[in-house]
């Protein structure tokens, strides 16, 4: 499945106030889901000495799917193509690598 197909299919399940003109709801959802990913990793570090089991991997995979859903929802709210978002990110990273600018900080490096 490509990103645009995911975006189109996931959009069919969007149930929140003012779908199509509500950037706040999916942004808050993204923050919550990324927090859930972080919590799972934290507990693996705390309780399992950082050893990731197959069950952990599956749980994290499900949470990452939720993260992707909210990223797609935000892109849809902004009328952006998720494929274009991904392509722009790869282009940015490749440019930084070519210029030896992967390390450091700042969006414009």
N, C-alpha and C positions, 0 to 999 in steps of 0.2 A: 504494500500500500504506500502510495506517495503522500506527501504532506497535504496537498490540496484535497485529495480524496478523504483523508482523515478529517480535515477541516470541514468538508461538506457533510460527511456522515455524522460527525460528532455534533455539528450544529443542529441536526434534527432532534437531538435529545436535550437541547438547551431549555431549561425551565427555570427562569428567574425573572424578577420584575423588569419590565421594559426591554426585553431582548431586542437588540438592534440599536439601542440608544442608552446603554448602561455599561459604561466601562468600569465602574466601581465594583460591581458584584464579582465579575470574573477576576479582577485584580486581587480582591480579598481572598477569593478562592485559591488563586495561585500561591499567595503568601501562606495560607493554611496548609496546602498540600506540600509545599516545599518544606515547611516545618515538620510535617509528618515523615518525610524522607529523612530529614536530619535527626529526628527522634529515634527512628529505627537504627540508624547508624550509631548514634550515641549509645543506645542500649547494647548494641553488638560490642562496642568498645568496652563499655562498663561491665557487662555480664558474661561476655564470651571471649575476652582478651583479643578482640578484633577479628576473631575467626568467623567468617561468613559461611553459613550452612546453605544447603539448597533451599530450605524453607525460607531463610532470610532473603535469599536472592529472589524467590518468587514474590514474597511480600513487598520487597522494594520495587520489583518490576510493576506490580499493581499500582503502587503509589506514584511511580514515574509516569504511568499511563494517565493518572489523574492530573499530574503536573502538565503533561502534554495537552490534555483536554482544555485546561484553563489557558494555556498559551494560545491554543487555537481559538478559543473563545475571545480572548483579547484581540487577536489579529482580526477576527471577524467583526468585532465591534468597531475596529478602526478601518475596516474595509481594506485590509492588507491580505495578500496571498501568503499563506504559511510557506509555500515553496519559495517565494521571493525572499521572505525573511531568512530562510535557511541558506539560500544562495548568497545573499548579501553577507551573512555571517561568515560563510566559508571564504568568500572573496576577501573580507576584512582580515581574517586570520592568515590567509595565504600571503597577503600583502605585508602583514606584520612579520611573518616568517622571512620573507624575501628581504626585508629591510632590517632584519635582526632586531625586531622591536616587540617580540612576544612577551618579554619580561618588562616590568615597569608598570605604570599606572596611567590612567587617563584614556578616555574613549578615542581621542584623536591622534594617538601615537602611531 
